[in-house]
């Protein structure tokens, strides 16, 4: 009996001992092989920063702790708009931003941000579901590889999707938009490809940082503004300053935020770990769309009740006019920009030749 009791006591001691030993071994196994500093281009409390930090969570989890990030918000290492250049020069190894900030060196890259004409579902289908993806199983579709090639050549980075947002709010406007002429008469804060398309559509366009938008609307310096998607914009006071919050059911334009890694840093990463990082980034992109949709829903009732905003859709004729203007603008600019011409070739193959454009309305009905 004593022997049995002793055996039980010894066994219990071993179990208790293992409880202390095993976590130590587990922690040792999870010790990161790579620790990277990463800065986003957004303020710490912003919705865009939140979405991009979740991409880092995905990567750390997907790689089982082999990759770890030291996280910084805009201006903590370099100014937010300098993030791409800082990663290019190796000041920081990893950055997170949108491609609106790269258009001065590569105009085409802005098409992967908030370019009018494609909604979030269409974008993911076009960028990551074109012909050849089933064979490659590496997300290496022609239109996505075009961006990868340009970012490597012009910014010395390996680029990945981070967050696909819901459609960015079409406009926060102090004036109603009931016709194409109403749109043309607006002075709009806009940047990137959207700004260029608004100009082509006949509107007056003014560029300014996000922090200046609300006071500019309040003072009448501008009549309307666009920035990002709904849940991220509302805390900045846009709905307080503009009575009308418009969405475009015809020609949406979500931003595909990016994660990018200095090319020399990326080449040091073992091949199996590169594969995990890429998979995590693409999974994060899909997650972010549902998260943005949920947060947009949460923000709409307070915007109406607390801010007195009128949430509405622009007339279909205005949306149709803007999309037609956008496509015509892209084709014309493609005559002088070979990369954009290549992009539009893939666009035609997917939306026109394969006929996907015919079915977009059915996909939208499912959402």
C-alpha positions in Angstrom: 0.0 0.0 0.0 2.9 2.3 0.9 4.5 1.4 -2.4 1.4 2.3 -4.3 1.0 5.6 -2.4 4.7 6.4 -3.0 4.3 5.7 -6.7 1.3 8.0 -6.8 3.1 10.8 -5.0 6.1 10.4 -7.3 3.8 10.5 -10.3 2.1 13.6 -9.0 5.4 15.3 -8.5 6.5 14.5 -12.0 3.2 15.8 -13.4 3.6 19.1 -11.4 7.2 19.3 -12.6 6.2 18.9 -16.2 3.7 21.7 -15.8 6.6 24.0 -15.2 9.0 22.4 -17.7 6.6 22.1 -20.7 5.7 25.8 -20.9 9.4 26.6 -20.9 10.0 24.3 -23.8 6.9 25.6 -25.6 8.2 29.1 -25.2 11.6 28.1 -26.4 10.1 26.5 -29.4 8.1 29.7 -30.1 11.1 32.0 -29.8 11.0 34.1 -33.0 13.5 33.5 -35.8 12.8 37.0 -37.1 11.9 40.2 -35.3 10.9 43.1 -37.5 10.2 46.7 -36.8 7.1 47.8 -38.7 5.4 51.2 -39.0 2.0 51.9 -40.5 1.1 55.1 -42.2 -1.8 55.8 -39.9 -2.4 57.3 -36.4 -2.5 54.7 -33.6 -6.3 55.2 -32.9 -7.4 55.1 -36.5 -9.5 52.3 -38.2 -6.9 51.8 -40.9 -4.1 51.3 -38.3 -6.3 48.8 -36.5 -7.0 46.7 -39.7 -3.3 46.6 -40.6 -2.2 45.6 -37.1 -4.5 42.6 -37.4 -2.5 41.5 -40.4 0.5 41.3 -38.2 -1.5 39.2 -35.7 -2.3 36.8 -38.5 1.3 36.5 -39.5 2.5 35.9 -36.0 -0.1 33.3 -35.4 0.2 31.6 -38.9 4.0 31.3 -38.5 3.6 29.9 -34.9 5.7 32.6 -33.4 8.6 32.3 -35.8 8.0 35.9 -36.9 7.4 38.8 -34.4 6.8 42.5 -35.0 7.7 45.6 -33.1 4.8 47.8 -34.0 4.7 51.6 -34.6 2.1 54.1 -35.8 2.6 57.0 -38.2 5.3 59.5 -37.2 6.8 57.3 -34.5 9.8 56.5 -36.7 9.2 58.4 -39.9 6.3 60.6 -41.2 3.4 58.4 -42.3 3.6 59.3 -45.9 7.3 58.4 -45.9 6.8 54.8 -44.9 7.3 53.4 -48.4 10.5 55.3 -48.9 11.8 54.3 -45.4 11.3 50.6 -46.2 12.9 51.1 -49.6 16.0 52.6 -48.0 16.1 50.0 -45.2 15.4 52.5 -42.4 12.7 50.1 -41.3 12.4 46.6 -42.7 8.6 46.5 -42.9 5.8 49.0 -43.6 2.1 49.2 -44.0 0.2 51.8 -46.1 -1.9 52.3 -49.2 -0.6 52.7 -52.7 -1.9 56.2 -53.1 1.4 57.2 -51.5 3.4 55.6 -54.3 1.7 57.2 -57.3 4.4 59.9 -57.8 6.8 57.1 -58.8 4.3 54.6 -60.2 0.9 56.0 -61.1 -0.5 52.5 -61.8 0.0 51.5 -58.2 -2.9 53.8 -57.2 -5.2 51.5 -59.2 -4.7 49.0 -56.4 -6.0 51.5 -53.9 -9.4 53.2 -54.2 -9.8 53.4 -57.9 -13.5 53.9 -59.0 -15.0 51.0 -60.9 -14.4 47.9 -58.8 -16.0 46.9 -55.5 -14.2 44.8 -52.8 -15.5 41.5 -54.1 -14.7 42.4 -57.7 -11.2 43.5 -56.7 -10.5 40.2 -54.9 -11.8 38.2 -57.8 -9.8 40.3 -60.3 -6.5 40.4 -58.4 -6.5 37.0 -56.9 -8.8 34.8 -59.1 -7.7 35.5 -62.7 -6.7 32.7 -65.1 -3.8 30.6 -63.9 -4.4 30.9 -60.1 -5.6 27.3 -59.9 -2.4 26.0 -61.5 0.0 28.2 -59.6 -1.6 28.1 -56.1 0.6 31.0 -55.2 -1.8 33.9 -55.7 0.5 34.9 -58.6 -2.2 36.2 -60.9 -1.1 38.4 -63.8 -2.6 41.6 -62.5 -1.2 41.1 -59.0 2.2 40.1 -60.4 2.2 43.4 -62.3 2.1 45.3 -59.0 4.7 43.0 -57.4 7.1 43.6 -60.3 6.7 47.4 -60.2 7.0 47.6 -56.4 10.2 45.5 -56.5 11.7 47.6 -59.3 10.7 51.0 -58.1 10.5 50.6 -54.3 12.8 47.6 -53.6 10.0 45.9 -51.7 8.0 42.6 -51.7 4.4 43.6 -51.5 1.4 41.7 -50.0 -2.3 42.6 -49.5 -3.1 43.5 -45.9 -6.7 44.8 -45.6 -9.4 44.8 -48.2 -11.9 47.3 -46.9 -15.5 47.8 -47.6 -16.3 50.4 -50.2 -15.0 53.8 -49.2 -17.7 56.3 -48.5 -18.4 58.0 -51.9 -18.7 61.5 -50.4 -19.4 63.4 -47.3 -21.2 66.4 -48.7 -22.7 69.7 -47.4 -24.9 69.8 -50.5 -27.3 67.3 -52.0 -26.3 65.3 -55.1 -29.3 64.7 -57.2 -27.8 64.9 -60.7 -24.5 64.8 -62.7 -24.6 68.6 -62.7 -24.7 68.7 -58.9 -21.5 66.5 -58.8 -19.7 68.8 -61.3 -20.5 71.9 -59.2 -18.8 70.5 -56.1 -15.4 71.4 -54.7 -14.2 68.0 -53.5 -11.3 67.0 -51.2 -9.9 63.9 -52.9 -6.5 62.4 -53.7 -5.0 59.5 -55.8 -6.9 57.9 -58.6 -10.2 59.0 -57.2 -9.1 62.6 -57.3 -8.0 62.2 -60.9 -11.4 60.6 -61.9 -13.4 63.4 -60.1 -11.4 65.9 -62.1 -12.1 64.1 -65.3 -15.8 64.0 -64.4 -15.8 67.9 -64.2 -15.6 68.5 -60.4 -13.1 70.8 -58.7 -10.6 68.8 -56.6 -8.6 70.0 -53.7 -6.0 67.9 -51.9 -5.5 68.1 -48.1 -4.5 65.9 -45.1 -7.2 64.0 -43.3 -7.0 66.2 -40.2 -7.9 69.3 -42.2 -11.1 67.9 -43.8 -13.6 68.5 -41.0 -12.7 72.2 -40.4 -12.6 72.7 -44.2 -16.1 71.4 -44.5 -17.3 73.5 -41.6 -15.8 76.7 -43.0 -17.1 76.0 -46.6 -13.6 75.8 -48.0 -14.8 72.5 -49.6 -18.3 71.2 -50.3 -17.5 67.5 -50.1 -14.8 65.1 -49.2 -13.8 61.4 -49.4 -11.1 59.7 -47.3 -11.6 56.0 -46.3 -14.4 53.7 -45.3 -17.3 54.6 -43.1 -16.3 53.2 -39.7 -12.9 54.9 -39.8 -14.2 58.2 -41.0 -17.0 58.8 -38.5 -14.7 59.3 -35.5 -12.9 62.1 -37.4 -16.1 64.2 -37.4 -17.0 63.9 -41.1 -20.7 63.2 -40.5 -20.9 66.1 -38.0 -19.6 68.6 -40.6 -21.4 67.2 -43.7 -25.2 66.6 -43.7 -25.1 64.1 -46.5 -23.2 60.8 -46.4 -23.3 59.2 -49.9 -22.5 55.8 -51.1 -22.3 54.7 -54.8 -24.2 51.5 -55.6 -22.9 51.6 -59.2 -19.1 52.1 -59.0 -17.6 51.5 -55.6 -14.0 52.0 -54.7 -12.5 50.1 -51.7 -8.9 50.5 -50.7 -6.6 47.4 -50.6 -4.1 48.4 -47.9 -0.7 46.8 -48.3 2.1 45.2 -46.3 5.5 45.6 -47.8 9.0 44.2 -46.8 12.4 45.5 -47.8 13.6 43.2 -50.6 16.9 42.4 -49.0 15.1 41.5 -45.7 12.7 39.3 -47.6 15.4 37.3 -49.4 16.9 36.3 -46.0 13.6 34.6 -45.0 13.6 30.8 -45.4 11.3 29.6 -48.2 8.9 27.7 -46.0 8.5 30.8 -43.8 8.0 33.0 -46.9 5.1 30.8 -47.8 3.5 31.1 -44.4 3.8 34.9 -44.4 2.2 35.1 -47.8 -0.7 32.9 -46.8 -1.3 34.8 -43.6 -1.4 38.1 -45.5 -4.0 36.9 -48.0 -6.1 35.4 -45.2 -5.9 38.7 -43.3 -7.2 40.5 -46.4 -10.3 38.3 -46.6 -11.0 38.7 -42.8 -10.7 42.4 -43.0 -13.5 42.8 -45.4 -16.0 41.1 -43.1 -14.6 43.1 -40.1 -15.0 46.4 -42.0 -18.6 45.5 -43.0 -19.5 44.7 -39.3 -17.9 47.9 -38.0 -19.6 50.0 -40.8 -22.9 48.6 -39.7 -22.2 49.5 -36.1 -21.4 53.1 -37.1 -24.4 53.9 -39.2 -27.1 54.3 -36.5 -25.0 56.7 -34.4 -24.1 58.8 -37.5 -27.8 59.3 -38.2 -29.0 59.7 -34.6 -26.1 61.6 -33.0 -24.8 63.5 -35.9 -28.0 64.1 -37.8 -26.5 62.8 -41.0 -28.6 61.6 -44.0 -27.1 58.3 -45.3 -28.1 57.8 -48.9 -27.1 56.5 -52.3 -26.2 58.8 -55.1 -28.6 58.5 -58.1 -27.7 55.6 -60.4 -27.1 58.0 -63.4 -24.4 59.8 -61.4 -22.8 56.4 -60.5 -23.0 55.3 -64.1 -21.5 58.5 -65.3 -18.6 58.3 -62.9 -17.8 54.7 -63.8 -17.9 55.4 -67.6 -15.7 58.5 -67.0 -13.3 56.4 -65.0 -12.9 53.6 -67.6 -12.5 56.2 -70.4 -9.9 58.0 -68.3 -8.0 54.8 -67.6 -8.0 53.9 -71.3 -6.8 57.3 -72.4 -4.1 57.4 -69.8 -3.0 53.9 -70.8 -2.0 55.4 -74.2 0.9 57.1 -72.4 1.4 54.6 -69.6 2.4 51.1 -70.7 1.8 49.6 -67.2 -1.7 50.9 -67.1 -2.3 49.7 -70.6 -1.3 46.2 -69.5 -3.6 46.5 -66.4 -6.5 47.4 -68.7 -5.7 44.4 -70.9 -6.2 42.1 -67.9 -9.3 44.1 -67.0 -10.8 43.4 -70.5 -9.8 39.8 -70.4 -11.6 39.3 -67.0 -14.6 41.6 -67.2 -15.3 41.8 -70.9 -14.0 38.6 -72.6 -14.8 36.3 -69.7 -18.0 38.2 -69.1 -17.7 38.7 -65.4 -19.1 42.3 -65.6 -22.5 40.8 -66.6 -22.7 39.0 -63.3 -21.5 41.6 -60.9 -25.1 42.7 -60.1 -25.9 39.1 -59.0 -22.9 39.0 -56.7 -23.9 42.4 -55.2 -27.4 41.0 -54.6 -25.8 38.4 -52.3 -24.1 40.9 -50.1 
